[in-house]
Amino acid sequence: MADNTKLAEKLLLEGRCILVGEWRGAKPEEVPYVDKKDGQHKKFGKVTHVLEVGHGATFESLQVVEMAPKGVAVAQVPIPFAKGDRVLVDCRAIESDFSGRTVTAQGLVKI
């Protein structure tokens, strides 16, 4: 826990946006797209995690999207979290719309 506290402090001092939540589950998936440069049909992998954040009677569910590493099949992406684990998310972007809030993550770490 002390190492992760130091990690959180380091990220904050670097000006990074972080959040801490309770991990509820994940869904790996491949997303098809057409490359505009060569017109080829391609796919990229992503893992959509669901986190609960808040305290007391007030909490909210967030979708946290993490890109799969290049060259790794989406089915082979390890998900090292169990339901109820507390995780720290290094945020790249936060988006809010009518369907809820989505966070694009640089990475997730169990704390």
C-alpha positions as CSV (number, residue, x, y, z in Angstrom):
1,M,0.0,0.0,0.0
2,A,2.9,2.4,0.8
3,D,4.3,2.0,-2.7
4,N,1.0,2.8,-4.3
5,T,0.6,5.8,-2.0
6,K,4.0,7.0,-3.3
7,L,2.8,6.3,-6.9
8,A,-0.4,8.4,-6.3
9,E,1.7,11.2,-4.9
10,K,4.2,11.1,-7.8
11,L,1.4,11.2,-10.4
12,L,-0.3,14.1,-8.6
13,L,3.0,16.1,-8.4
14,E,3.4,15.5,-12.1
15,G,0.1,17.2,-12.7
16,R,-1.7,14.0,-13.6
17,C,-5.4,13.4,-13.0
18,I,-6.1,10.3,-10.9
19,L,-9.1,8.7,-9.4
20,V,-9.6,5.8,-7.0
21,G,-12.6,3.5,-7.2
22,E,-13.9,0.0,-6.5
23,W,-13.4,-2.4,-9.4
24,R,-16.7,-4.1,-10.4
25,G,-15.8,-5.9,-13.7
26,A,-14.3,-5.7,-17.2
27,K,-15.2,-6.5,-20.8
28,P,-12.4,-7.0,-23.4
29,E,-13.4,-6.3,-27.0
30,E,-12.0,-5.7,-30.5
31,V,-13.2,-2.6,-32.3
32,P,-13.2,-2.7,-36.1
33,Y,-12.3,0.4,-38.1
34,V,-11.1,1.5,-41.6
35,D,-7.6,3.0,-41.8
36,K,-8.0,6.3,-43.6
37,K,-4.4,6.1,-45.0
38,D,-4.7,2.8,-46.8
39,G,-8.4,2.0,-46.7
40,Q,-7.7,-1.4,-45.0
41,H,-10.1,-2.9,-42.4
42,K,-8.3,-3.2,-39.1
43,K,-9.1,-3.8,-35.4
44,F,-7.8,-2.5,-32.2
45,G,-8.3,-4.0,-28.7
46,K,-9.6,-2.3,-25.6
47,V,-10.8,-3.3,-22.2
48,T,-13.7,-1.5,-20.6
49,H,-13.6,-1.6,-16.8
50,V,-16.5,-0.6,-14.6
51,L,-15.6,1.2,-11.4
52,E,-17.8,2.6,-8.6
53,V,-16.6,5.8,-7.0
54,G,-18.0,7.9,-4.1
55,H,-18.7,7.6,-0.4
56,G,-21.6,7.0,1.9
57,A,-24.9,6.8,0.2
58,T,-23.6,8.8,-2.8
59,F,-21.7,6.8,-5.5
60,E,-21.5,6.6,-9.2
61,S,-20.6,4.0,-11.8
62,L,-17.9,4.9,-14.3
63,Q,-16.7,3.2,-17.5
64,V,-12.9,3.2,-17.7
65,V,-11.5,2.4,-21.1
66,E,-7.9,1.0,-21.4
67,M,-6.3,0.2,-24.7
68,A,-4.9,-3.3,-25.1
69,P,-1.2,-3.5,-25.7
70,K,-0.2,-3.7,-29.4
71,G,0.5,-7.2,-30.6
72,V,-1.5,-8.8,-27.8
73,A,-4.8,-10.6,-28.6
74,V,-7.7,-9.0,-26.7
75,A,-8.6,-12.5,-25.2
76,Q,-5.0,-12.7,-23.9
77,V,-5.0,-9.3,-22.0
78,P,-4.6,-10.1,-18.3
79,I,-7.1,-8.6,-16.0
80,P,-5.5,-8.8,-12.5
81,F,-8.4,-7.4,-10.5
82,A,-11.2,-9.1,-8.6
83,K,-14.6,-7.6,-7.9
84,G,-14.3,-5.3,-4.9
85,D,-10.6,-4.5,-5.4
86,R,-9.7,-0.8,-4.9
87,V,-7.8,0.5,-8.0
88,L,-6.0,3.7,-8.9
89,V,-6.7,5.0,-12.4
90,D,-4.2,7.3,-14.2
91,C,-6.7,9.3,-16.4
92,R,-5.9,10.6,-19.9
93,A,-9.4,12.0,-20.5
94,I,-12.8,12.2,-18.8
95,E,-16.0,12.5,-20.9
96,S,-19.5,13.0,-19.7
97,D,-22.7,12.6,-21.8
98,F,-26.3,11.5,-21.4
99,S,-25.3,7.9,-20.9
100,G,-22.8,8.5,-18.1
101,R,-19.2,9.2,-17.6
102,T,-16.3,7.6,-19.5
103,V,-12.7,7.8,-18.4
104,T,-9.9,7.0,-20.9
105,A,-7.1,5.5,-18.8
106,Q,-3.4,5.5,-19.2
107,G,-3.3,2.6,-16.8
108,L,-4.9,0.9,-13.7
109,V,-3.1,-0.3,-10.6
110,K,-4.5,-2.3,-7.7
111,I,-4.0,-0.4,-4.3
